[in-house]
Amino acid sequence: MRAVVILFPGSNRDGDVARALRQASGAAPTILRHDETALPAGTDLVVLPGGFSYGDYLRCGAIAARAPVMAAVRAHVARGGLALGICNGFQILCEAGLLPGLLMRNVDMRFVCRMQHVRVENAATAFSRQYARGQALEFAIAHGEGNYVADADALARLEGEGRVGFRYCDAAGVVGGAANPNGSSRDIAGIYNEGFNVLGLMPHPENLIDPLVGGIDGRALFASLAAA
């Protein structure tokens, strides 16, 4: 798997993502700056990591979505290439128009940093085939703007087309109520594009790949990508 991690000013999870990709595939990804205009030849996967790109000025991800490298990311996706946006990367994908909706301020207006369970809603994609549908996972979250919103038509399409990838839940896999950490519409934690080659995910699977630091529930996502 030839993976590229895009480094924006303010990214801070690029090293974590690189480690997860290297563990899954045995190959170190290329770290590519935001001001590059082309991806390396043969790129299979592009990852937009978490952090605070451009200091989260304007809206989270709004400036990064207009960085020079994003034209190459759009072209990569249009060719059917895989793209993964985690946390701030999810925000960037939405701001770039590669995913519908937006990530807004958490409903309680507070930054949340904790472990969080999510439920696998679709286990038939390049990102999720090594999970089981309905499986409850424990990832990490760290965000102030994770409240996913979209209009009624967009939400209906996401639901009807199986494009909700993950939902917030409790340890038993039950969604709703206190299990939702940010007020996200329909408890959505992650969504796919129409081609299922782009995933935006608010929680951080890259931080749960080693039992020494809390668990390995994130491993299967990167292993799924390597196998794909």
Summary of the structure (lengths in Angstrom):
residues: 228
radius of gyration: 15.8
end to end distance: 8.5
largest distance: 45.9
contacts: 828
relative contact order: 0.18
helix: 29%
strand: 27%
